[in-house]
């Protein structure tokens, strides 16, 4: 279960990056922040897929 906790921390951290950068892009038109937000979104998608996979495995035990 330790790995699942670690994944949740990564998800929360990456979401904070996404939230901050997407707001900067939206509110101030910061193009570099938009690039960082898109990168964070891709990373979030990967981490969430990993979470789902591990969560399903854990529920089968």
MOCORBEL-V130604 format. One record per residue. RES is the residue in one small letter. SS is DSSP state (H for helix, E for strand, C for the rest). OMEGA is omega as a letter, one per 20 degrees, with the letter a starting at -180 (* if undefined). BURIAL is 1 if it has 16 or more other C-alpha atoms within 10 Angstrom, else 0. Layout:
res:RES ss:SS omega:OMEGA burial:BURIAL
res:RES ss:SS omega:OMEGA burial:BURIAL
//
This chain:
res:x ss:C omega:a burial:0
res:x ss:H omega:a burial:0
res:x ss:H omega:r burial:0
res:x ss:H omega:r burial:0
res:x ss:H omega:r burial:0
res:x ss:H omega:r burial:0
res:x ss:H omega:r burial:1
res:x ss:H omega:r burial:0
res:x ss:H omega:r burial:0
res:x ss:H omega:r burial:1
res:x ss:H omega:a burial:1
res:x ss:H omega:a burial:0
res:x ss:H omega:a burial:0
res:x ss:H omega:r burial:1
res:x ss:H omega:r burial:1
res:x ss:H omega:r burial:0
res:x ss:H omega:a burial:1
res:x ss:H omega:a burial:1
res:x ss:H omega:a burial:0
res:x ss:H omega:a burial:0
res:x ss:H omega:r burial:1
res:x ss:H omega:r burial:1
res:x ss:H omega:r burial:1
res:x ss:H omega:r burial:1
res:x ss:H omega:a burial:1
res:x ss:H omega:a burial:0
res:x ss:H omega:a burial:0
res:x ss:H omega:a burial:0
res:x ss:C omega:a burial:0
res:x ss:C omega:a burial:0
res:x ss:H omega:r burial:0
res:x ss:H omega:r burial:0
res:x ss:H omega:r burial:1
res:x ss:H omega:r burial:1
res:x ss:H omega:r burial:0
res:x ss:H omega:r burial:1
res:x ss:H omega:r burial:1
res:x ss:H omega:r burial:0
res:x ss:H omega:r burial:0
res:x ss:H omega:r burial:1
res:x ss:H omega:r burial:1
res:x ss:H omega:r burial:0
res:x ss:H omega:r burial:1
res:x ss:H omega:a burial:1
res:x ss:H omega:r burial:0
res:x ss:H omega:a burial:0
res:x ss:H omega:r burial:1
res:x ss:H omega:r burial:1
res:x ss:H omega:r burial:0
res:x ss:H omega:r burial:0
res:x ss:H omega:a burial:1
res:x ss:H omega:a burial:0
res:x ss:H omega:a burial:0
res:x ss:H omega:r burial:0
res:x ss:H omega:r burial:0
res:x ss:H omega:r burial:0
res:x ss:H omega:a burial:0
res:x ss:H omega:a burial:0
res:x ss:H omega:r burial:0
res:x ss:C omega:a burial:0
res:x ss:C omega:* burial:0
//
